[in-house]
Structures are given as structure tokens and as C-alpha cells.
Amino acid sequence: MTIPLGVTLTATGACFAVRSAAARQLWLCLFDRSIETRIAMAREGDIHHAEVTGIGPGQLYGYRADGPYDPALGLLFDPAKLLVDPYAQMLDAPFKWNALLAEHGAETAALVPKAVVQALLPDVTPAPPHFTPGGLIYELNVHSFTMRHPDIPPEQRGTVAALAHPAIIAHLQKLKVSAVELMPIVAWIDERHLLPLGLTNAWGYNPVVPMALDPRLVPGGLAELCDTVAALHANGIGVILDLVFNHSGESDLHGGTLSFRGLDNRAYYAHEPDGSLTNITGCGNTLNCATPPMRALILDTLRHFVRTCGVDGFRFDLAPVLARDPGFNPHAWIFTAISADSLLADRVMIAEPWDIGAGGYQLGNFPGTWLEWNDRYRDDVRRFWRGDGAAGTLATRLCGSADIFGEARTRTVNFIAAHDGFTLADLVAYEHRHNEANGEGNRDGHSENFSWNSGIEGPSDDPVIRARRAADIRALLATLFASRGTIMLTAGDEFGRRQQGNNNAYAQDNPITWLDWAGRDVMLEDFVAALATLRAAHPALSDPALRHDLIWRRQDGTPMTAADWQDADHAGFDLIIPGAPQMTVGIERNACNVSIGIG
């Protein structure tokens, strides 16, 4: 008999099951406030299980595991550590770093959040995704998005529920948003170096287990997420979840023992031949997505969010890790498994197509059904408007990057700014990063941003510089909305969000990253809304089909020459799209102008 992992409610109680091949013994730990009851779990193969009567929704629990402790062999069992269920769906509290989490033999029951048994929600029959390639993805950080929104009730600010507020939906509809992409909403732990600096993680890219919703972002649990997804769907807006399957918040060997490490370290993490943890993520560890436990957990997580909440798709952080065995395999199990799954096959899958390991840059190499973040679009568009990029390169990006996605349809996700890097407004105001507030001596974050400052680094009251920056921002945005394929806008870039030149604001859970709704640039917002309306009204602009019948001409009407394409000083051209009557996209760098003419 197959025993389902996680918690299964029964007529008389609940069955708990967790996987570990290397443990000698596991205990289920039930909590009534501070009182812990331990129940030795039976074992069938690698599955440890216990059935308990009288258990219902709201019960707090965790696990303890005993086995050999030999770090050189990757064996890290410690029964003093309370462990979170890898299949937990809700926690009673956020994770908080404490040095005892990493000290072998130190008791941690008072430090580790407890998993909460969840009431069964009815499975939904997922409708076809509310997003199709060519639409507008709106990337947002759930916490920072509404922390300063005047129309959101104070108790709801910073939560998933706030996304269903009429004021938020009206804003998304104004921009013709096809789908919101939610940065991680599952529970994360702050990196241990942040506590002494008085900082906290603002982005959530340091999760512990993949299904457990963070109680700070989703205090109402799965029901809150489901209600918000339903409200967005009712208004024609899809929901894409940003998931992290490349590392966990347990970090390196000096990090905490919170879940995977204490249950079966070798089964969940990749290791080097000398037994040390592989680190091709820059976060201290790398999940081994080729092992049966991780494969099952990944697929079960995706199914869980589709089956219970009907989400439309997923974006995968450092996605090549998913397909490593150990090198990147374009035919990896994950791609076959998703395409063959009845719940997942039609969902939107988006790769961040790089990690920092050998052979980690894989833009263009994911399956034909996946979309991919296109950093070459980002950099080439920036360089063109900065003044050191050729018109020919921009034209290739504008039309779907056929040099990268050499297929009938482009799979690009075009973007100019994202959560990681300069904001759009900072891009034209800072030539260099200014990450001093992160406490790392301004060494963190990208050093090569293809940005510019128009003569003065940072804020300026000079009307000439301000006008130049405003024109640059509009040119960048108009280029994005005139580009073929899917486009992505990060929340707040439509009204001039700024981060004081910080291009790695992951540790700034404060007004540096909280959107300033009261001080937003409404004229810029209206400009973006007009671009979105134009794009939505004329699908030929966004059609992912790669075309070879496009007409290019100089702005005086004569045909483009080879020299024109390489001219970095007087770049300008018109693009005419056959089949869309008199539709012309005009680019003129010297005037910082993009004109889209519809006959």
C-alpha cells in the first residue's frame, strides 16, 4: 500500500508520513502549546509513518530523527533538532535565525516553527491558464507591494489577501496585466549574516520547505491564497508563483538544521566527491533534483498549488538546477514529468535559465513549451538607449530574439528591470550600484548594469537632467511594450519606483523597497497604461510567432543598409509589420523616442 507523504486526515484522526532512507528512527512530535508528545514512527521501506486518533485541523507538529552523525560522509542526524515536515502547508510562526539551530546537540523545539495540520480544501478543476505567451507579466513582491498603499486596510497590508482588494485589481486592469508573478510566498529564514546588521530578508528567496505558506504573507493559509487567486481570475488576471527549487535556507554546514538536513541530508542535497556540499547557487547548498525524494517533492508541490488553488503557472529561480545530473540535461526528467502530468501539462512554466555552476548559462535551451527570462534582451535594450549598442542588435531583440529561440515561436520573456538589479528609474540615474545599506561594503549585487546617470549620480533638481531621464524611461518602456513575445514589468516601475541606487535590495524590508503609492508619478503611470492599451488592441505587436517578412527602413523612408545596422551614433529605424495595416514602430535614439503608428 502506498502511504501518502505529509498529513492525511482520516475519519478518526490523521496519518503522518515522512521519507528518510538513512535514519534509524523517526518520531512524530505533537505540540499543545509548549507540551511535546513524541510518538515513535513505524517504517515501511523509506517511509516512516504514524496514525494518531483524535487529531484534527490546527494540530501543531514536527519530527525528530536519529541516525549516524558523520559530517564527512554527509550524515547529520541530531535528535535534539525539531524538523519541519517537507510536505507542511502552513506554519504557526515565521522562521527566525538563532545560532543554536546550527549547534549539534542543542535543543531547538522552542526555536523552530511548528507545522499546522490543515483542513481539507476541495480540489479545484483548473481552468485553462488565464495567461498566454505574448501577454504582460507583472512581477511583484507581496510584502512591499501594499505596505504603503493608502486604500488597503492596515491589517491587510503586505499580505496575499491585499491583492484581491478592488484598488489593486483596478490598478492591474489599468495596465492590462495578463498575470501577476508573485515572488516567493512560502516560509523563508533570514540569512544568518543579516541579524547582526539589523536587516531581514525582503524577497523570500531562502525557503526551508516548498509548500509551507509564510504566516506573515498569508496569515489566512491556503484559503486566503485560494480566495485571492479566484478574485484575480474573476477579473481576467492569472497567477504565477515564483518557486525556489535550487537551494534551501539551511545554507552551508554552518547553517541551521531545520528539515531536509536533519531528515536525510544526502537524499536532498548535492555533494562533491569529497563529501562537501555542492554550492552552484551561491547560497551554501544545492538541492539534488535528480534524487527520488526531491523529484517527488517538486512534482507534488506543483500539483498541490494547481489542484488546491488553480494557479496558472510557475517561475523557477535558477532553473538549470532542476535539470542537473550533475550537468544540465535539456531532456531531464522534470521536463518529461511535467509534460506528461494531467494537472501540469498546460500550466505556464518560466525558467530563470542560469545558475552559477559550470555550464550554468542555458538561455534558449529549455523545452519548447517553457518561457525563459531573457537577460540578453535586458542588456541589449539598455545598451542601445545608453548609446553603445547597435540598431541591428536592438532589432533582433525587438522581434523576439530569433538568434536565441530559433523556432517558429519565440519563448522570450522580455524585461528591462526585475526585482534583482536596478529599478527602471534608478537605471537612468545611477551609473554605479550604491548598496552600502546592505552592510557588505558595496561589494554585493551586479557590477555591470549597463546603466547611466545623465551627468549626475543620483537624484537631481536640474530640469535638463530630469527631462532627459524622463525621456529615457519612456523610451525604454515603449521599447518593451513594442517587443514581440511575452513582456514583464516589475511592480512600481510603471510609476517610477526607486531604491536609492541599491541594485540588490534583498535585505531592505523597509521603505527602500516598499512601493510609494502616494508619491508615484501618475503621468508616467498613465503613459504605461496607454502603451498597454495599444499593445492589447493590436496583437501583431506581441504575437510570439517569429516572422521573416518584416520591412525595415531608415526614418527618411529609404531601405536600411548594413552600415545603418551597426551605427552606434545615429541609430534609428522604422519597422513595418505586414498584415497589420500601416503599423510602424519607429526607434530614434538621439531623440529618446519610440513611436508606434497604427494606420
KALINPE-V390752 format. One record per pair of residues at least 24 apart in sequence whose ideal C-beta (glycine too) atoms are under 8 Angstrom apart, sorted by the first residue. I is the first residue (numbers start at 1). J is the second residue. If there is no record, write none. Layout:
# KALINPE-V390752
I&J, I&J
This chain:
# KALINPE-V390752
3&44, 3&47, 3&49, 5&47, 5&86, 5&87, 5&296, 5&300, 6&85, 6&87, 6&88, 6&89, 7&61, 7&85, 7&87, 7&115, 7&117, 7&118, 9&55, 9&56, 9&57, 9&117, 9&119, 9&120, 10&51, 12&53, 12&54, 13&51, 13&52, 13&53, 13&54, 13&55, 13&56, 14&51, 14&52, 14&55, 14&56, 14&59, 14&117, 15&49, 15&50, 15&51, 15&52, 16&41, 16&49, 16&50, 16&51, 16&52, 16&61, 16&85, 17&47, 17&48, 17&49, 18&47, 18&48, 18&49, 18&63, 18&85, 18&86, 18&87, 18&263, 19&46, 19&47, 19&48, 19&86, 19&263, 19&264, 19&267, 19&293, 19&296, 20&46, 20&48, 20&65, 20&67, 20&263, 20&264, 20&267, 21&46, 21&264, 21&267, 22&67, 22&68, 22&75, 22&77, 22&264, 22&265, 22&266, 22&267, 23&48, 23&65, 23&66, 23&67, 23&77, 23&263, 23&264, 24&66, 24&67, 24&68, 24&77, 25&65, 25&66, 25&67, 26&63, 26&64, 26&65, 26&66, 26&263, 27&63, 27&64, 27&65, 27&79, 28&52, 28&61, 28&63, 29&61, 29&62, 29&63, 29&64, 29&82, 29&109, 30&55, 30&59, 30&60, 30&61, 31&60, 31&61, 31&62, 31&109, 31&114, 32&60, 34&110, 36&109, 38&64, 46&293, 55&117, 56&117, 57&117, 57&118, 57&119, 58&116, 58&117, 59&116, 59&117, 60&92, 60&114, 60&115, 60&116, 60&117, 61&85, 61&114, 61&115, 61&117, 62&109, 62&112, 62&114, 62&115, 63&263, 64&262, 65&262, 65&263, 65&264, 69&104, 71&253, 71&275, 72&275, 73&275, 74&265, 74&266, 74&269, 74&271, 74&275, 75&265, 75&266, 76&257, 76&261, 76&262, 76&265, 77&262, 78&104, 78&105, 78&257, 78&262, 80&104, 80&105, 80&106, 80&107, 80&108, 81&108, 81&112, 81&257, 81&258, 81&262, 82&108, 82&109, 82&111, 82&112, 82&114, 83&112, 83&257, 83&258, 83&259, 83&262, 83&263, 84&112, 84&113, 84&115, 84&208, 84&209, 84&212, 84&258, 84&259, 85&115, 85&209, 85&259, 86&209, 86&210, 86&259, 86&260, 86&263, 86&293, 86&297, 87&209, 87&211, 87&297, 87&300, 88&115, 88&116, 88&209, 88&211, 88&212, 89&115, 89&116, 89&118, 89&211, 89&212, 89&213, 89&221, 89&222, 89&304, 90&115, 90&116, 90&118, 90&212, 90&213, 90&215, 90&221, 90&222, 91&115, 91&116, 91&187, 91&212, 91&213, 91&214, 91&215, 92&116, 92&215, 93&215, 94&187, 94&214, 94&215, 94&216, 95&187, 95&188, 95&189, 95&190, 95&208, 95&249, 95&258, 96&189, 96&190, 97&189, 97&190, 97&191, 97&192, 97&194, 97&195, 97&256, 98&256, 99&192, 101&255, 101&256, 101&257, 101&258, 102&192, 102&254, 102&255, 102&256, 102&257, 108&257, 112&258, 113&187, 115&212, 116&221, 118&221, 118&222, 121&222, 121&223, 121&226, 121&308, 123&307, 123&308, 124&226, 124&307, 124&308, 124&309, 124&310, 126&306, 126&307, 126&310, 126&343, 126&347, 127&233, 127&310, 128&346, 129&238, 129&312, 129&313, 129&346, 129&347, 129&348, 130&178, 130&179, 130&232, 130&233, 130&236, 130&237, 130&238, 130&239, 130&312, 131&178, 131&179, 131&238, 131&240, 131&312, 131&313, 131&348, 132&178, 133&371, 133&409, 133&411, 133&485, 133&486, 133&544, 134&485, 134&486, 134&539, 134&542, 134&543, 134&544, 135&178, 135&179, 135&486, 135&487, 135&542, 136&175, 136&176, 136&177, 136&178, 136&179, 136&486, 136&487, 136&488, 136&489, 136&532, 136&535, 137&177, 137&178, 137&179, 137&180, 137&181, 137&240, 137&350, 137&413, 137&486, 137&487, 137&488, 137&489, 138&172, 138&175, 138&177, 138&179, 138&180, 138&181, 138&488, 138&489, 138&490, 138&491, 139&180, 139&181, 139&183, 139&242, 139&418, 139&419, 139&488, 139&489, 139&490, 139&491, 140&180, 140&181, 140&182, 140&183, 140&490, 140&491, 141&183, 141&202, 141&203, 141&204, 141&419, 141&491, 141&513, 142&182, 142&183, 142&185, 142&217, 143&202, 143&204, 143&216, 143&217, 143&509, 144&202, 144&509, 144&513, 144&514, 144&515, 145&491, 145&515, 146&515, 147&514, 147&515, 148&511, 148&514, 148&515, 148&516, 148&517, 148&518, 149&515, 149&517, 150&517, 150&518, 158&216, 158&217, 159&216, 159&217, 159&218, 159&219, 159&220, 159&224, 160&185, 160&217, 160&218, 160&220, 160&224, 160&225, 160&228, 161&218, 161&220, 161&224, 161&227, 161&228, 163&228, 163&231, 163&232, 164&227, 164&228, 164&231, 164&232, 169&231, 169&232, 169&235, 169&237, 172&232, 172&235, 172&237, 173&235, 173&236, 173&237, 174&525, 174&529, 174&532, 175&489, 175&494, 175&528, 175&529, 175&532, 176&529, 176&532, 176&533, 176&535, 176&536, 177&237, 178&237, 178&238, 179&237, 179&238, 179&239, 179&240, 179&312, 179&313, 179&348, 180&232, 180&237, 180&238, 180&239, 180&240, 181&240, 181&241, 181&242, 181&315, 181&350, 181&488, 182&239, 182&240, 182&241, 182&242, 183&242, 183&419, 184&242, 184&243, 184&244, 184&317, 185&213, 185&214, 185&217, 185&218, 185&225, 185&241, 186&210, 186&211, 186&212, 186&213, 186&214, 186&243, 187&212, 187&213, 187&214, 187&215, 188&214, 188&249, 189&249, 189&256, 189&258, 191&251, 191&507, 192&251, 192&254, 192&255, 192&256, 194&507, 197&438, 197&439, 197&507, 199&438, 199&439, 199&507, 199&508, 199&509, 200&507, 200&509, 201&506, 201&507, 201&509, 202&505, 202&506, 202&507, 202&508, 202&509, 202&510, 202&513, 203&419, 203&506, 205&244, 205&317, 205&506, 206&244, 206&247, 206&248, 206&249, 206&283, 207&244, 207&248, 207&249, 208&248, 208&249, 208&250, 208&258, 208&259, 209&248, 209&259, 209&260, 210&243, 210&244, 210&245, 210&297, 210&298, 210&301, 211&301, 211&304, 211&305, 222&308, 222&309, 225&309, 226&308, 226&309, 226&310, 229&309, 229&310, 229&311, 230&310, 233&310, 238&312, 238&313, 238&348, 239&309, 239&311, 239&312, 240&311, 240&312, 240&313, 240&314, 240&315, 240&348, 240&350, 241&305, 241&311, 241&313, 241&314, 241&315, 242&314, 242&315, 242&317, 243&301, 243&302, 243&314, 243&315, 243&316, 243&317, 244&317, 244&318, 245&287, 245&289, 245&294, 245&298, 245&316, 245&317, 245&321, 245&322, 246&281, 246&283, 246&286, 246&287, 246&317, 246&318, 246&319, 246&321, 246&322, 246&355, 247&281, 247&283, 247&284, 247&285, 247&286, 247&287, 247&318, 247&321, 248&285, 248&287, 250&284, 250&285, 251&283, 251&284, 251&285, 252&277, 252&279, 252&284, 252&285, 253&277, 255&284, 255&285, 260&287, 264&293, 267&291, 267&292, 267&293, 267&294, 268&293, 268&294, 270&324, 270&326, 278&326, 278&357, 280&321, 280&324, 280&355, 280&356, 280&357, 280&358, 280&360, 281&318, 281&321, 281&355, 281&356, 282&356, 286&321, 286&357, 287&321, 289&321, 289&322, 289&323, 289&324, 289&334, 290&324, 290&325, 290&326, 290&333, 295&333, 295&334, 295&337, 298&322, 298&334, 299&337, 299&338, 299&341, 299&344, 302&338, 302&341, 302&343, 302&344, 302&347, 303&341, 303&343, 303&344, 306&343, 306&344, 306&347, 307&343, 311&347, 312&347, 312&348, 313&347, 313&348, 313&349, 313&350, 314&347, 314&348, 314&349, 314&350, 315&350, 315&351, 315&352, 316&349, 316&350, 316&351, 316&352, 317&352, 318&352, 318&354, 318&355, 319&351, 319&352, 319&353, 319&355, 319&362, 319&366, 320&351, 320&353, 320&354, 320&355, 320&357, 320&359, 320&360, 320&362, 321&355, 321&357, 324&357, 327&358, 327&359, 328&359, 328&360, 328&362, 328&365, 330&362, 330&365, 330&366, 330&367, 335&366, 335&367, 335&370, 339&367, 339&369, 350&413, 363&404, 364&404, 364&405, 364&406, 366&411, 368&407, 368&411, 370&411, 371&411, 371&412, 371&413, 371&486, 372&405, 372&411, 372&412, 372&413, 373&413, 373&415, 373&418, 373&488, 374&401, 374&404, 374&412, 374&413, 374&414, 374&415, 376&401, 376&404, 377&401, 377&412, 377&414, 377&415, 377&483, 378&414, 378&415, 378&416, 378&417, 378&418, 379&450, 381&416, 381&476, 381&479, 381&480, 382&416, 382&427, 382&449, 382&450, 382&451, 382&476, 383&450, 384&479, 384&571, 384&589, 385&472, 385&475, 385&476, 385&479, 385&589, 385&592, 386&450, 386&451, 386&452, 387&452, 387&568, 387&589, 388&568, 389&568, 389&571, 390&565, 390&566, 390&567, 390&568, 390&571, 391&564, 391&565, 391&566, 391&567, 391&571, 391&572, 391&573, 391&587, 392&565, 392&566, 394&479, 394&571, 394&587, 395&552, 395&565, 395&573, 395&575, 397&483, 398&479, 398&482, 398&483, 398&484, 398&575, 398&585, 398&587, 399&483, 399&484, 399&546, 399&547, 399&550, 399&575, 400&483, 400&484, 400&485, 400&544, 400&546, 401&485, 402&546, 405&546, 407&546, 408&545, 408&546, 409&544, 409&545, 409&546, 410&484, 410&485, 410&544, 410&545, 410&546, 411&485, 411&544, 412&484, 412&485, 412&486, 413&485, 413&486, 413&487, 413&488, 414&480, 414&483, 414&485, 414&486, 414&487, 414&488, 415&480, 415&487, 415&488, 415&489, 415&490, 416&476, 416&477, 416&479, 416&480, 417&490, 417&493, 418&488, 418&490, 419&490, 420&504, 420&506, 421&445, 421&446, 421&449, 421&503, 421&504, 422&449, 422&451, 422&499, 422&501, 422&503, 423&490, 423&492, 423&493, 423&497, 423&498, 423&499, 424&473, 424&476, 424&477, 424&490, 424&493, 424&496, 424&497, 425&469, 425&473, 425&493, 425&496, 425&497, 425&498, 426&451, 426&498, 426&499, 426&500, 426&501, 426&502, 426&503, 427&451, 427&452, 427&476, 428&452, 428&453, 428&454, 428&469, 428&472, 428&473, 428&476, 429&453, 429&454, 429&457, 429&458, 429&459, 429&460, 429&469, 429&498, 429&501, 430&457, 430&458, 430&501, 431&457, 432&457, 432&501, 433&501, 433&502, 433&503, 433&504, 434&458, 434&500, 434&501, 434&502, 435&501, 435&502, 435&503, 435&504, 435&505, 437&500, 437&502, 437&508, 437&512, 438&502, 438&504, 438&505, 438&506, 438&507, 438&508, 439&507, 444&504, 445&502, 445&503, 445&504, 446&503, 446&504, 449&503, 457&501, 458&500, 458&501, 468&592, 470&524, 471&592, 471&593, 472&592, 473&524, 474&524, 474&527, 474&592, 474&594, 475&589, 475&592, 475&593, 475&594, 477&527, 477&528, 477&531, 478&531, 478&594, 478&596, 479&587, 479&594, 481&528, 481&531, 481&532, 481&534, 481&535, 481&541, 482&535, 482&541, 482&585, 482&594, 482&596, 483&542, 484&541, 484&542, 484&543, 484&544, 484&546, 485&542, 485&544, 486&542, 486&544, 487&542, 489&528, 491&515, 492&516, 492&520, 494&524, 494&525, 494&528, 494&529, 495&520, 495&521, 495&522, 495&524, 495&525, 495&528, 496&520, 496&521, 496&524, 534&596, 534&598, 538&580, 538&583, 538&598, 540&577, 540&579, 540&580, 540&583, 541&577, 541&580, 541&583, 541&585, 541&596, 547&577, 549&578, 550&575, 550&576, 550&577, 550&578, 551&575, 551&576, 551&578, 552&576, 555&586, 555&588
